[in-house]
C-alpha cells in the first residue's frame, strides 16, 4: 500500500478539508512546491495561489490569499486565508 499524508486545511471560517492524500502542490513564497509522504519536517509561509491535492483520485483545488504549512511525520497542517 502506498504511503499517504494526513492533511488538514483550516481557515478562519472552519475546516476546509480533512483526510488522507497522496501528495499536495502548494504556492510557496519562493515558488510552487510539493509535499509527498516521508517529507522532511517543514514550516513555511504560503503565497497567493492554489493548493491542489487528490482525494480518492478526485482532484481538489483551494484558492488562497496566504497561509502557513506545517509538515511533520506525514501529518500536514495548513492554515489559510481565502
Backbone atoms as SQL, in Angstrom:
CREATE TABLE atoms (id INTEGER PRIMARY KEY, chain TEXT, resi INTEGER, resn TEXT, atom TEXT, x REAL, y REAL, z REAL);
INSERT INTO atoms VALUES
  (1, 'A', 1, 'UNK', 'N', 0.838, -1.191, 0.000),
  (2, 'A', 1, 'UNK', 'CA', 0.000, 0.000, 0.000),
  (3, 'A', 1, 'UNK', 'C', 0.876, 1.245, 0.000),
  (4, 'A', 2, 'UNK', 'N', 0.489, 2.234, -0.788),
  (5, 'A', 2, 'UNK', 'CA', 1.222, 3.489, -0.854),
  (6, 'A', 2, 'UNK', 'C', 1.071, 4.265, 0.450),
  (7, 'A', 3, 'UNK', 'N', 2.114, 5.005, 0.799),
  (8, 'A', 3, 'UNK', 'CA', 2.044, 5.889, 1.953),
  (9, 'A', 3, 'UNK', 'C', 1.141, 7.062, 1.619),
  (10, 'A', 4, 'UNK', 'N', 0.464, 7.574, 2.647),
  (11, 'A', 4, 'UNK', 'CA', -0.418, 8.718, 2.480),
  (12, 'A', 4, 'UNK', 'C', -0.087, 9.789, 3.499),
  (13, 'A', 5, 'UNK', 'N', -0.487, 11.010, 3.192),
  (14, 'A', 5, 'UNK', 'CA', -0.342, 12.137, 4.107),
  (15, 'A', 5, 'UNK', 'C', -1.674, 12.393, 4.791),
  (16, 'A', 6, 'UNK', 'N', -1.629, 12.724, 6.062),
  (17, 'A', 6, 'UNK', 'CA', -2.825, 13.151, 6.786),
  (18, 'A', 6, 'UNK', 'C', -2.897, 14.669, 6.655),
  (19, 'A', 7, 'UNK', 'N', -3.850, 15.156, 5.870),
  (20, 'A', 7, 'UNK', 'CA', -3.942, 16.578, 5.546),
  (21, 'A', 7, 'UNK', 'C', -5.127, 17.230, 6.240),
  (22, 'A', 8, 'UNK', 'N', -4.865, 18.377, 6.863),
  (23, 'A', 8, 'UNK', 'CA', -5.917, 19.222, 7.410),
  (24, 'A', 8, 'UNK', 'C', -5.682, 20.639, 6.906),
  (25, 'A', 9, 'UNK', 'N', -6.724, 21.231, 6.304),
  (26, 'A', 9, 'UNK', 'CA', -6.663, 22.609, 5.851),
  (27, 'A', 9, 'UNK', 'C', -7.754, 23.383, 6.576),
  (28, 'A', 10, 'UNK', 'N', -7.342, 24.438, 7.279),
  (29, 'A', 10, 'UNK', 'CA', -8.309, 25.261, 8.018),
  (30, 'A', 10, 'UNK', 'C', -8.195, 26.716, 7.595),
  (31, 'A', 11, 'UNK', 'N', -9.299, 27.436, 7.782),
  (32, 'A', 11, 'UNK', 'CA', -9.347, 28.875, 7.545),
  (33, 'A', 11, 'UNK', 'C', -10.090, 29.491, 8.724),
  (34, 'A', 12, 'UNK', 'N', -10.163, 30.805, 8.810),
  (35, 'A', 12, 'UNK', 'CA', -10.948, 31.413, 9.891),
  (36, 'A', 12, 'UNK', 'C', -12.412, 30.970, 9.884),
  (37, 'A', 13, 'UNK', 'N', -12.902, 30.495, 8.733),
  (38, 'A', 13, 'UNK', 'CA', -14.296, 30.047, 8.631),
  (39, 'A', 13, 'UNK', 'C', -14.494, 28.605, 9.067),
  (40, 'A', 14, 'UNK', 'N', -13.411, 27.851, 9.281),
  (41, 'A', 14, 'UNK', 'CA', -13.532, 26.466, 9.718),
  (42, 'A', 14, 'UNK', 'C', -12.653, 25.526, 8.921),
  (43, 'A', 15, 'UNK', 'N', -12.922, 24.241, 9.044),
  (44, 'A', 15, 'UNK', 'CA', -12.143, 23.205, 8.361),
  (45, 'A', 15, 'UNK', 'C', -12.571, 23.138, 6.895),
  (46, 'A', 16, 'UNK', 'N', -11.614, 23.292, 5.994),
  (47, 'A', 16, 'UNK', 'CA', -11.891, 23.218, 4.557),
  (48, 'A', 16, 'UNK', 'C', -11.711, 21.801, 4.027),
  (49, 'A', 17, 'UNK', 'N', -10.774, 21.055, 4.622),
  (50, 'A', 17, 'UNK', 'CA', -10.547, 19.669, 4.224),
  (51, 'A', 17, 'UNK', 'C', -9.844, 18.935, 5.347),
  (52, 'A', 18, 'UNK', 'N', -10.211, 17.666, 5.511),
  (53, 'A', 18, 'UNK', 'CA', -9.525, 16.792, 6.452),
  (54, 'A', 18, 'UNK', 'C', -9.594, 15.375, 5.894),
  (55, 'A', 19, 'UNK', 'N', -8.415, 14.789, 5.633),
  (56, 'A', 19, 'UNK', 'CA', -8.396, 13.451, 5.093),
  (57, 'A', 19, 'UNK', 'C', -7.006, 13.028, 4.670),
  (58, 'A', 20, 'UNK', 'N', -6.924, 11.876, 4.004),
  (59, 'A', 20, 'UNK', 'CA', -5.648, 11.321, 3.553),
  (60, 'A', 20, 'UNK', 'C', -5.479, 11.587, 2.058),
  (61, 'A', 21, 'UNK', 'N', -4.260, 12.019, 1.691),
  (62, 'A', 21, 'UNK', 'CA', -3.949, 12.329, 0.286),
  (63, 'A', 21, 'UNK', 'C', -2.578, 11.768, -0.078),
  (64, 'A', 22, 'UNK', 'N', -2.330, 11.611, -1.382),
  (65, 'A', 22, 'UNK', 'CA', -1.050, 11.090, -1.853),
  (66, 'A', 22, 'UNK', 'C', 0.028, 12.163, -1.906),
  (67, 'A', 23, 'UNK', 'N', -0.345, 13.378, -2.319),
  (68, 'A', 23, 'UNK', 'CA', 0.603, 14.484, -2.392),
  (69, 'A', 23, 'UNK', 'C', -0.169, 15.798, -2.430),
  (70, 'A', 24, 'UNK', 'N', 0.566, 16.900, -2.260),
  (71, 'A', 24, 'UNK', 'CA', -0.043, 18.222, -2.218),
  (72, 'A', 24, 'UNK', 'C', 0.861, 19.177, -2.993),
  (73, 'A', 25, 'UNK', 'N', 0.268, 20.023, -3.830),
  (74, 'A', 25, 'UNK', 'CA', 1.008, 21.042, -4.576),
  (75, 'A', 25, 'UNK', 'C', 0.588, 22.403, -4.027),
  (76, 'A', 26, 'UNK', 'N', 1.583, 23.247, -3.694),
  (77, 'A', 26, 'UNK', 'CA', 1.312, 24.487, -2.974),
  (78, 'A', 26, 'UNK', 'C', 2.023, 25.695, -3.568),
  (79, 'A', 27, 'UNK', 'N', 1.437, 26.899, -3.345),
  (80, 'A', 27, 'UNK', 'CA', 2.087, 28.135, -3.781),
  (81, 'A', 27, 'UNK', 'C', 2.969, 28.703, -2.666),
  (82, 'A', 28, 'UNK', 'N', 4.247, 28.428, -2.708),
  (83, 'A', 28, 'UNK', 'CA', 5.168, 28.945, -1.692),
  (84, 'A', 28, 'UNK', 'C', 5.594, 30.365, -2.005),
  (85, 'A', 29, 'UNK', 'N', 6.163, 31.031, -1.037),
  (86, 'A', 29, 'UNK', 'CA', 6.607, 32.409, -1.257),
  (87, 'A', 29, 'UNK', 'C', 7.809, 32.469, -2.195),
  (88, 'A', 30, 'UNK', 'N', 8.500, 31.349, -2.382),
  (89, 'A', 30, 'UNK', 'CA', 9.627, 31.281, -3.317),
  (90, 'A', 30, 'UNK', 'C', 9.264, 30.502, -4.585),
  (91, 'A', 31, 'UNK', 'N', 7.989, 30.173, -4.751),
  (92, 'A', 31, 'UNK', 'CA', 7.535, 29.422, -5.917),
  (93, 'A', 31, 'UNK', 'C', 6.768, 28.175, -5.522),
  (94, 'A', 32, 'UNK', 'N', 6.251, 27.488, -6.520),
  (95, 'A', 32, 'UNK', 'CA', 5.479, 26.266, -6.298),
  (96, 'A', 32, 'UNK', 'C', 6.351, 25.160, -5.708),
  (97, 'A', 33, 'UNK', 'N', 5.762, 24.343, -4.823),
  (98, 'A', 33, 'UNK', 'CA', 6.460, 23.172, -4.305),
  (99, 'A', 33, 'UNK', 'C', 5.444, 22.090, -3.973),
  (100, 'A', 34, 'UNK', 'N', 5.929, 20.881, -3.764),
  (101, 'A', 34, 'UNK', 'CA', 5.068, 19.732, -3.478),
  (102, 'A', 34, 'UNK', 'C', 5.494, 19.054, -2.186),
  (103, 'A', 35, 'UNK', 'N', 4.538, 18.446, -1.538),
  (104, 'A', 35, 'UNK', 'CA', 4.770, 17.636, -0.338),
  (105, 'A', 35, 'UNK', 'C', 4.322, 16.217, -0.660),
  (106, 'A', 36, 'UNK', 'N', 5.198, 15.264, -0.393),
  (107, 'A', 36, 'UNK', 'CA', 4.894, 13.855, -0.598),
  (108, 'A', 36, 'UNK', 'C', 5.165, 13.104, 0.701),
  (109, 'A', 37, 'UNK', 'N', 4.665, 11.873, 0.842),
  (110, 'A', 37, 'UNK', 'CA', 4.932, 11.104, 2.060),
  (111, 'A', 37, 'UNK', 'C', 6.430, 11.037, 2.371),
  (112, 'A', 38, 'UNK', 'N', 6.751, 11.026, 3.641),
  (113, 'A', 38, 'UNK', 'CA', 8.099, 10.973, 4.190),
  (114, 'A', 38, 'UNK', 'C', 8.890, 12.250, 3.914),
  (115, 'A', 39, 'UNK', 'N', 8.174, 13.355, 3.700),
  (116, 'A', 39, 'UNK', 'CA', 8.828, 14.652, 3.505),
  (117, 'A', 39, 'UNK', 'C', 9.513, 15.067, 4.797),
  (118, 'A', 40, 'UNK', 'N', 10.607, 15.775, 4.691),
  (119, 'A', 40, 'UNK', 'CA', 11.303, 16.296, 5.872),
  (120, 'A', 40, 'UNK', 'C', 10.400, 17.286, 6.607),
  (121, 'A', 41, 'UNK', 'N', 10.570, 17.411, 7.927),
  (122, 'A', 41, 'UNK', 'CA', 9.783, 18.400, 8.671),
  (123, 'A', 41, 'UNK', 'C', 9.964, 19.796, 8.068),
  (124, 'A', 42, 'UNK', 'N', 8.866, 20.569, 8.062),
  (125, 'A', 42, 'UNK', 'CA', 8.884, 21.861, 7.387),
  (126, 'A', 42, 'UNK', 'C', 7.822, 22.774, 7.981),
  (127, 'A', 43, 'UNK', 'N', 8.182, 24.026, 8.156),
  (128, 'A', 43, 'UNK', 'CA', 7.219, 25.083, 8.462),
  (129, 'A', 43, 'UNK', 'C', 7.568, 26.236, 7.531),
  (130, 'A', 44, 'UNK', 'N', 6.586, 26.695, 6.747),
  (131, 'A', 44, 'UNK', 'CA', 6.858, 27.798, 5.827),
  (132, 'A', 44, 'UNK', 'C', 5.579, 28.554, 5.508),
  (133, 'A', 45, 'UNK', 'N', 5.774, 29.717, 4.910),
  (134, 'A', 45, 'UNK', 'CA', 4.674, 30.592, 4.540),
  (135, 'A', 45, 'UNK', 'C', 4.202, 30.261, 3.130),
  (136, 'A', 46, 'UNK', 'N', 2.900, 30.410, 2.904),
  (137, 'A', 46, 'UNK', 'CA', 2.326, 30.221, 1.579),
  (138, 'A', 46, 'UNK', 'C', 1.936, 31.571, 0.990),
  (139, 'A', 47, 'UNK', 'N', 1.968, 31.638, -0.333),
  (140, 'A', 47, 'UNK', 'CA', 1.634, 32.859, -1.048),
  (141, 'A', 47, 'UNK', 'C', 0.261, 32.683, -1.711),
  (142, 'A', 48, 'UNK', 'N', -0.208, 33.736, -2.337),
  (143, 'A', 48, 'UNK', 'CA', -1.467, 33.687, -3.071),
  (144, 'A', 48, 'UNK', 'C', -1.351, 32.664, -4.183),
  (145, 'A', 49, 'UNK', 'N', -2.378, 31.823, -4.323),
  (146, 'A', 49, 'UNK', 'CA', -2.368, 30.810, -5.365),
  (147, 'A', 49, 'UNK', 'C', -3.362, 29.708, -5.083),
  (148, 'A', 50, 'UNK', 'N', -3.047, 28.515, -5.559),
  (149, 'A', 50, 'UNK', 'CA', -3.960, 27.379, -5.459),
  (150, 'A', 50, 'UNK', 'C', -3.261, 26.202, -4.786),
  (151, 'A', 51, 'UNK', 'N', -3.919, 25.618, -3.790),
  (152, 'A', 51, 'UNK', 'CA', -3.474, 24.347, -3.203),
  (153, 'A', 51, 'UNK', 'C', -4.194, 23.250, -3.984),
  (154, 'A', 52, 'UNK', 'N', -3.431, 22.287, -4.500),
  (155, 'A', 52, 'UNK', 'CA', -4.004, 21.194, -5.283),
  (156, 'A', 52, 'UNK', 'C', -3.636, 19.862, -4.634),
  (157, 'A', 53, 'UNK', 'N', -4.628, 18.974, -4.523),
  (158, 'A', 53, 'UNK', 'CA', -4.394, 17.631, -3.980),
  (159, 'A', 53, 'UNK', 'C', -5.472, 16.709, -4.525),
  (160, 'A', 54, 'UNK', 'N', -5.258, 15.404, -4.354),
  (161, 'A', 54, 'UNK', 'CA', -6.211, 14.406, -4.832),
  (162, 'A', 54, 'UNK', 'C', -6.801, 13.655, -3.652),
  (163, 'A', 55, 'UNK', 'N', -8.129, 13.685, -3.565),
  (164, 'A', 55, 'UNK', 'CA', -8.881, 12.974, -2.537),
  (165, 'A', 55, 'UNK', 'C', -9.585, 11.811, -3.232),
  (166, 'A', 56, 'UNK', 'N', -9.124, 10.577, -2.971),
  (167, 'A', 56, 'UNK', 'CA', -9.673, 9.393, -3.648),
  (168, 'A', 56, 'UNK', 'C', -9.674, 9.573, -5.167),
  (169, 'A', 57, 'UNK', 'N', -8.549, 9.993, -5.703),
  (170, 'A', 57, 'UNK', 'CA', -8.336, 10.204, -7.143),
  (171, 'A', 57, 'UNK', 'C', -9.180, 11.334, -7.729),
  (172, 'A', 58, 'UNK', 'N', -9.860, 12.119, -6.893),
  (173, 'A', 58, 'UNK', 'CA', -10.611, 13.280, -7.347),
  (174, 'A', 58, 'UNK', 'C', -9.790, 14.534, -7.067),
  (175, 'A', 59, 'UNK', 'N', -9.459, 15.274, -8.127),
  (176, 'A', 59, 'UNK', 'CA', -8.635, 16.477, -7.978),
  (177, 'A', 59, 'UNK', 'C', -9.432, 17.565, -7.254),
  (178, 'A', 60, 'UNK', 'N', -8.818, 18.146, -6.215),
  (179, 'A', 60, 'UNK', 'CA', -9.440, 19.237, -5.470),
  (180, 'A', 60, 'UNK', 'C', -8.489, 20.424, -5.469),
  (181, 'A', 61, 'UNK', 'N', -9.062, 21.614, -5.568),
  (182, 'A', 61, 'UNK', 'CA', -8.275, 22.838, -5.560),
  (183, 'A', 61, 'UNK', 'C', -8.894, 23.831, -4.586),
  (184, 'A', 62, 'UNK', 'N', -8.032, 24.512, -3.833),
  (185, 'A', 62, 'UNK', 'CA', -8.479, 25.544, -2.900),
  (186, 'A', 62, 'UNK', 'C', -7.672, 26.803, -3.194),
  (187, 'A', 63, 'UNK', 'N', -8.349, 27.872, -3.565),
  (188, 'A', 63, 'UNK', 'CA', -7.699, 29.160, -3.806),
  (189, 'A', 63, 'UNK', 'C', -7.429, 29.840, -2.469),
  (190, 'A', 64, 'UNK', 'N', -6.206, 30.382, -2.317),
  (191, 'A', 64, 'UNK', 'CA', -5.855, 31.059, -1.073),
  (192, 'A', 64, 'UNK', 'C', -5.216, 32.419, -1.354),
  (193, 'A', 65, 'UNK', 'N', -5.304, 33.299, -0.347),
  (194, 'A', 65, 'UNK', 'CA', -4.616, 34.588, -0.406),
  (195, 'A', 65, 'UNK', 'C', -3.252, 34.489, 0.259),
  (196, 'A', 66, 'UNK', 'N', -3.175, 33.675, 1.315),
  (197, 'A', 66, 'UNK', 'CA', -1.920, 33.470, 2.051),
  (198, 'A', 66, 'UNK', 'C', -2.135, 32.327, 3.031),
  (199, 'A', 67, 'UNK', 'N', -1.042, 31.951, 3.724),
  (200, 'A', 67, 'UNK', 'CA', -1.176, 30.894, 4.720),
  (201, 'A', 67, 'UNK', 'C', 0.162, 30.396, 5.218),
  (202, 'A', 68, 'UNK', 'N', 0.076, 29.349, 6.036),
  (203, 'A', 68, 'UNK', 'CA', 1.245, 28.680, 6.590),
  (204, 'A', 68, 'UNK', 'C', 1.028, 27.179, 6.520),
  (205, 'A', 69, 'UNK', 'N', 2.129, 26.435, 6.392),
  (206, 'A', 69, 'UNK', 'CA', 2.064, 24.978, 6.369),
  (207, 'A', 69, 'UNK', 'C', 3.052, 24.418, 7.382),
  (208, 'A', 70, 'UNK', 'N', 2.636, 23.335, 8.048),
  (209, 'A', 70, 'UNK', 'CA', 3.482, 22.612, 8.998),
  (210, 'A', 70, 'UNK', 'C', 3.446, 21.146, 8.589),
  (211, 'A', 71, 'UNK', 'N', 4.629, 20.563, 8.355),
  (212, 'A', 71, 'UNK', 'CA', 4.738, 19.160, 7.952),
  (213, 'A', 71, 'UNK', 'C', 5.604, 18.441, 8.969),
  (214, 'A', 72, 'UNK', 'N', 5.109, 17.324, 9.497),
  (215, 'A', 72, 'UNK', 'CA', 5.891, 16.525, 10.446),
  (216, 'A', 72, 'UNK', 'C', 5.317, 15.112, 10.502),
  (217, 'A', 73, 'UNK', 'N', 6.150, 14.119, 10.219),
  (218, 'A', 73, 'UNK', 'CA', 5.764, 12.698, 10.283),
  (219, 'A', 73, 'UNK', 'C', 4.508, 12.393, 9.466),
  (220, 'A', 74, 'UNK', 'N', 4.464, 12.858, 8.218),
  (221, 'A', 74, 'UNK', 'CA', 3.336, 12.631, 7.301),
  (222, 'A', 74, 'UNK', 'C', 2.025, 13.263, 7.763),
  (223, 'A', 75, 'UNK', 'N', 2.101, 14.214, 8.693),
  (224, 'A', 75, 'UNK', 'CA', 0.934, 14.994, 9.100),
  (225, 'A', 75, 'UNK', 'C', 1.157, 16.411, 8.589),
  (226, 'A', 76, 'UNK', 'N', 0.224, 16.878, 7.750),
  (227, 'A', 76, 'UNK', 'CA', 0.336, 18.194, 7.135),
  (228, 'A', 76, 'UNK', 'C', -0.827, 19.060, 7.614),
  (229, 'A', 77, 'UNK', 'N', -0.483, 20.171, 8.256),
  (230, 'A', 77, 'UNK', 'CA', -1.486, 21.128, 8.741),
  (231, 'A', 77, 'UNK', 'C', -1.279, 22.428, 7.983),
  (232, 'A', 78, 'UNK', 'N', -2.368, 22.914, 7.380),
  (233, 'A', 78, 'UNK', 'CA', -2.298, 24.149, 6.608),
  (234, 'A', 78, 'UNK', 'C', -3.366, 25.111, 7.125),
  (235, 'A', 79, 'UNK', 'N', -2.936, 26.327, 7.424),
  (236, 'A', 79, 'UNK', 'CA', -3.843, 27.387, 7.861),
  (237, 'A', 79, 'UNK', 'C', -3.825, 28.450, 6.763),
  (238, 'A', 80, 'UNK', 'N', -4.995, 28.773, 6.218),
  (239, 'A', 80, 'UNK', 'CA', -5.053, 29.686, 5.073),
  (240, 'A', 80, 'UNK', 'C', -6.051, 30.822, 5.297),
  (241, 'A', 81, 'UNK', 'N', -5.837, 31.872, 4.517),
  (242, 'A', 81, 'UNK', 'CA', -6.813, 32.950, 4.394),
  (243, 'A', 81, 'UNK', 'C', -7.280, 32.906, 2.946),
  (244, 'A', 82, 'UNK', 'N', -8.600, 32.953, 2.748),
  (245, 'A', 82, 'UNK', 'CA', -9.140, 32.871, 1.392),
  (246, 'A', 82, 'UNK', 'C', -9.581, 34.211, 0.868);
